[in-house]
Amino acid sequence: MKTFSHSKPNKILIRAVNWVGDAVMTTPAIGAIREHFPQAEITLLANSLVAELFSPHEWVDRVITFDRNCAHHGIRGRLRLAASLRKEKFDATVILPNSFDSALVPWLAGIPIRIGKSSDGRGFMLTERFKPDKQAHFGHEVEYYLGLVSSFGIISQLKTPQLTLTSAEDMDTAARLAEHGIHPGDCILGINPGAAYGSAKRWYPDRFAEVARQLADKWSAKVLIFGGQGETDIAAEIEQQLGRNCLNLAGKTSVRELLALIRRCSFFITNDSGPMHVAAALGVPLVAIFGPTDHATTSPYAQKAYIVRNHIECAPCKLRKCPTDHQCMSGITVD
């Protein structure tokens, strides 16, 4: 018997997934919970990056941030976090990740209803378990998370990932771009050459630069280069090839600033990455370059998206580094 969908919880805790791109793909499932329990206060438990993604978000009332590297490190840290959650007196928790650790803290906190997938030996910590048939095929990750919550009676027509930005963030972005000679109405081409998972997911900086140069000339576009702290070298290489005809933002944006800047783009070219999913959720037309990862499960979940990939036998291998000649990426030309 599924008690969660028939209960009337006043306070629901959602344990978020740990990566920005994955978190974007969970938003339809979070929206389904919001729709099913309109009266409830919904709190998200997330790491710092994902917490920022949802601060604010239309479907989330509050965000609690955990830090596994500092305040909540190790078993003492988990106990400390569980104790603070126990004081919140949550009625129910939805655990979106599949790991043992993600179920441990809600269990230690004694939250009465704990739902999630029965995996990684954590079934005993759940009061209601999602046990998909071994032959079940959900396809895309968005559909997997919707399938998880629907298995507990939380069914919704919401299908599209959604992110929330404020008017103040849009105004700050406009002012920031204006300082660099980019104004409302300008065509902006966004380039995202990085990918956190590993080098195998990355197309080549010189090819990104040449695509940006050709399209900027064709469209009279301004070019923005995006990237995280670990991708500044890649971005700098592209910036050097483009000269002054670009604005390099790699390592210079918070998650919230990244959202607002991507929304301002007229077109986005990207590897399989978190910013790819952000652009898709914000309705930005985009091209996504896929190599070793599975485009069927993690492609941008949007109509204004086109996937470019080289169809070879070893792809998708899902490896961080290519053990051979990287044909899945080298075979994708500038044209």
N, C-alpha and C positions, 0 to 999 in steps of 0.2 A: 504493500500500500504506500502510495506516494503522499506523505504528509505535508511536504513543503508547499506544493501548489495550492493546497486547501487550507493552509494556515493563514493567519493575518499578522505577520510579523511587523512590529513597529520599527525594529532596527535590523538591517541586513548588512553583513560584512561580505564584500567580494574580495577574495584574494586574487590580485592581478597576476598576469604573466610577467616575465622579467625583461623582455626586449621590446623596444618601441614599436617595431613593425608588427610583432605578434600582438601587442596590446591594441593597436589600431584594428586588427582583425577580430578582436573580441568585442568591439563596441556594439555590433548588432545584438549579440547575446546579452550584453549589459542593458541595452535598450529594451529587450524583451522582458527582463526582470523589472525594469522601471515601469513598463506598461502594465505588467501583471499586478504589481504592488504600488499603485500610485500614491498610497498614503504613507508608505514606509520611508524612513530615512535610510538612504543607501550610502555606505561608506566603503571606500576602496582602500585596501592595504597593498602598498606598492613600494618598490625601491625608488630611489630619488629621481631617476630619469623618467620612469613611467608615471610617477606621482606628478611630475611637472606637466606631462602630456594631458593629464586630467584636471589640472588646476587653472581654470575651471573646465567643467564639462556639463552639458545640459542634463545628462542623466545621472550625475553623481552629486550628492549633497556635500560630501566631505571626503578628504583624503588623509590617511595616516601613512606616514613614511617609515619604513624600516631600513636599517643599515646593517647588513650581515658582516661587514668588514670592521665595524667599530662597536656601536652601542649594543647590537644584537648578535655579536659574533659568538660562535660556539654554543654549548648547551646552556651556559649561564645567561647568555644574551637572549636565547630563545625563551628561557623561563621568564626573563625580565619583560620581554614583549608580550608573552602570554598573560602575565600578571596585569599589565596595563590594559589589555583587551578584556580581561575578565571584569575589570571595573566598569567597562563600557556597557555591560549587560546586553550584548547582542542576542537577538532571538534566533538568528539563522546565519549561516555562512555558505557562500557558493565558492568552491575552490576550483579555479580555472586551470592552473597548472596540474601536471600529472605526477609531480615528484612527491616523494615521501616527506621531504622537509616542508613543503607547502601545506600539507595536512596536519603536520605535527603541532604547530602553534595554535590553530583553532581548537584542536583536541585538548591540548594542555590548558587552554583558556576556558574549557567547559562550555562552549557555545552549544545550546541544546540540539539544533538541527545543523548537520554538517554534510553537505552534498558535494559530490565530485566523482571523477572516474576512479573505478577500483583498479589500481595499478601500483606497481613498485612496492608491493607488500603493505600498503597502507589501508586496505579495506576495513580493518578493525577500527580505524579512527573515524570512519564515516558512518553516519546514521542512515544515509540513503546513497546507493551506489549506482553509477552509470557503468553498465557492462555491455558495450556494443558487441554485436555478433561478429565473429571472426571474419565473416564474409561481407560485413557491412562496409560500404564504400561511401564516404562523405564527400570525396572530391576535395574541394577547397577548404582551407583552414577556417574561413568564415562559417562555412556550412557545418564543420565539425563542432564548433562552439555553440552554434544554434542547435545542433543535434543534442549536445550535452544537456542544455537547459530544457529543451523540449521533452527529453526523456523523463523529466520530473514534472511535466505538465505545464511548463512555461512556454507557451506557443505565441508567436507574434508574426505579423506581416513585415516587420522590419527586416531588411536584408542588406542595406547599404551601410558600410562603415561611416561614422560621423565624428567630427572633431569640432570643438567650440573655440572661437576666438572672440575677443572683446573689441569694441570700437576703439578703445584706448590703444590696444595693441596694433590695430590697423593704422591709427594715426602716428604712432611712434615709428612704425615701419616706413610710412610715407615720408616722414621727416628724415629718417636715416638715409633713405635712397636719394632724397633731394640733395643731401649734402654731397652726393657723388654724381650729381647731374642727371639723375633718373627721376622722371616726373610722371604723374598720373597720365595714362594714355599711351605711354611708351610701351613698345613690345619688349618683353623681357624673356630671355632664354635661360632657363636654369640648367646647370650641369652638375651632376652628382657622381663623381668618379670613384668614390670609395665604397667599401662594404665591410662591415665589422667582422663577419664570420671568417674571412680568410682571403688570401691573394687570388685563389682560383676563381672567385666570384667577380673579379675586377677586369673590365675591359681596359684597354691601354690608354695612358694619358695623352700620347701623341695623336691617337685617333679621336679621342674626345675633343682635343684642341682643334683638329681639322674640321670635324663636324660643326663645332661651335663657330669657327671662322666662316665656313660656307653659309650656314644658316643665318648668322648675324648679318652678313653681307646681303643675302637674299631678302631678308625681312626687315632690314634696318633696325635690328634688335640690339638691346643692351644685354650683356652676358653676366650672369651671377654664377660663381663657382661655390658649391657647398661641400662641406666635409666636417668630420669630427676632429678631435684633438690629435688622433693618430693618423690623420690623412692629410696633414698640412704639406708634406713633401710632394704628394701627388698633385695637390691643388696648385702648389707653387710652380711645378713643372708646366702645368697647363697655362697658368698665368704668364709665365715667361714666354711661351710660344705665341700667346695672343697679344702680348705687349700691353698697351694701356687700354685696350678695348674690352676690359672686363673688370668686375669687382670681385675680389677673392675674399670670401666670407668663411673659409675653412678654419675651424677652431675659434671662431669669433662670435658664435651665437649660442644662446641658451636654447633649450627645447622649445620654449614658447616663442622666442624670436625666430627660430627655424620655421615654425608653423606659419607665422605671419608673413615671412619672406617668401616661402614657397607658394602661399596663396596668391601672392602678387605676380607670380610667373604666368606668362602667356603659354609657355610650353616647357616641358621638363624632360631631360634625357638622363637616364639613371641606370646603375646596376641594380640587381636584386638587393634591396636594403630597406631600412626603416624609413628614410625619406621618400622612397618610392611609394610606400603604403600611405604616408602622410599626403603626398600629392594626389593620390587616387581618392582618398577620403575627402579632400578639399575640392575635388572636381576639376583639377588642373589637367589638361590634355598632356599625355606623356608617352614616351617610348621607353620600355624596360628591356634591358639586355640581360639575357639569361644564358648561363653556361653550365656549371656543375650542379645547380640546384633545380628542384622540380617545379617547373612553371605551372603544372596542373594544380598544385596545392598551395603555392605561395605567390601566385601572380597578382598584380594589382587588381583589386575587386571593383572594377569600374568600367563603364562603357567607353570612356574617352582614353582608352589605353591600348597600346599596340606592343606586342611582344616580338623581339628579334632574337633568334637563336639559330645556331648551326646544328642541324640534325645529324648527329654522329652516334655510333653504337654505344660508346662509353658514357654518354650523357643521358640523364643526370647521374653522376657518380656520388655527389654530395660530399666530396672531399674538400678539405680546407686548402690543400696545396695539390697542384696537378703533378702526378708522378711521371707523366709522359711529355707530350709536346703541346698541351693546352689548345688542342684544335677547336674545342667548343667555343673558345674566345678568339683565337687567332684567325679562324675562318670567317669572322664577322668583319666586313670591310667598312670603310668610311661611307661608301655609297649605300 
